[in-house]
């Protein structure tokens, strides 16, 4: 890591940032500014609050200002799509974009949330290929999880949601895309009906998110006893009640901080056309961990 505590801003400094509303809570500057410091890159990363109705102006303005790249957070991950000049295939399939990479006439959109989750699975030893996966939730994050598990070769995906219509719609979409009956939509209240053992469980609902730390989608012992590995997309708190129940029943459980970290690392790689080392990714991860209170 470069030995400097104060970043030098000069005429050659490049700018990246995150657009969203709200955006004050973002931890992304930690990831990107740490990477710039580590690799001694003259690039800074800042949050940009974009108010409702201003997304087109924000993207065009960013390009006019020679901004190198942007992350996109809630609520604009779908809204930005009409204003891009190109979109990566996976992001198109998911229908959501969280990273914009500058090209000549505008920005190309990527979904590094899903790519980051893929790397988080790798690093946690979660092997989806050929296995049964249970996904809890059928919202925006779940879409990315289900498409990722499809692309990683899951044998079967049970998709549980409180509102069955949403699970059915997502299952139909993925099954049509994959050309097989891969995703089985189910009501959350039917979770005890899973028969397979040794399953991978992905918690993609917002239940258990701070400050509702003691909430959990299910307390069904029969379900938890079948889990070998679990990933909760929530990272605040760093151990959710879902994770605790998995561990109490003998399974391994990981929180969503590695997904957050890798979505940033991969965005930085795309903007700078470089590969980030695992050593650097570990440094940003530890800084994020220290920032989650
Ligand atoms: P979302 O689109 O609002 O979806 C929320 C999901 O939670 C839906 O499936 C919803 O079910 C379910 N849910 C909410 N309250 C519930 C309750 N009381 N009981 C049962 N189910 C309930 O949210 P999202 O964008 O998918 O985000 C989901 C989670 O992922 C959030 O905690 C978010 O922080 C996390 N996330 C993490 C990362 C990361 O980098 N680690 C990235 C993205 C998201 P219904 O359909 O029935 O309403």
Boltz pocket constraint, residues with backbone or C-beta under 6 A from the ligand:
constraints:
  - pocket:
      binder: B
      contacts: [[A, 113], [A, 136], [A, 137], [A, 138], [A, 139], [A, 140], [A, 141], [A, 142], [A, 160], [A, 161], [A, 162], [A, 163], [A, 166], [A, 188], [A, 203], [A, 204], [A, 205], [A, 206], [A, 207], [A, 209], [A, 217], [A, 232], [A, 233], [A, 234], [A, 235], [A, 256], [A, 257], [A, 259], [A, 260], [A, 261], [A, 263]]
      max_distance: 6.0
